[in-house]
Amino acid sequence: MGILSWFHITESTKGQLRKENDELKERISQMENELQSFARSQPNNTEERVIPATLDTNLLSLASPTQVTDQEPVPPSFNSNHKEILIPEGSTGYDYPTIFSMPFKFRTEQVRVVDPYIRLWYQIDNFERFCGDLVDHANMNKMGLGKITLTTCKADEANVEEQNRRFERLGKDWLQRLHGIELELIWADDKLLHHRHIDFCNGWKVLIDRGLNIYKPTTRKVPNDKFPCRQTKVDIIYHP
């Protein structure tokens, strides 16, 4: 075969490859457009919004539910993130494991709860429920939890005895004796303590307008995710 003939065949092959490559790119572009059109056509009934704090936020890290694996979860690689949850009045399905699904995934040696209204029986019920869910996930996800700190205010004279008794039972009889977790109580002036938040030493911070008191008081025995909620807003922030 002459050199000119070989050159002609090579150029023809290159042209065919370029044509196939262009067709492949066009097909990929069509598929991306079809996927985007399908996504826009799906109904969005959720009240939950994810607001990126930076343009390079990896939203996929918030979309995944809590998963238990043999490997320790890796915290988000972005600098900060803000997730907002709007809870409608009377709604259900917002138990603490759902609200705290991201902070509950990662190792944390200490959790600090700041809430001036852990005074009455149903408010203490909510705090006990939160501690129970936290301990369950700490054991399941090997969080290394060793201490829970509660900053709150004293109940009035009619309820302070029950408040002290229940905190004593929760701290010594349950957290310390059964799980080796310390409960630290810090009493604050109710005229000075207003903001409510839960801080995890792993970088997560959860702000709830109503604190842990998001459920309507009830004496009925129902699953935690069936408790009717008060309208409130939850902000979940991660700062490494």
Helices and strands as residue ranges (DSSP letters): H 3-41, E 48-51, H 60-63, E 81-87, H 96-99, G 103-105, E 110-114, H 121-140, E 147-152, H 160-168, I 169-176, H 177-179, E 182-187, E 197-200, E 204-208, G 224-226, E 232-238
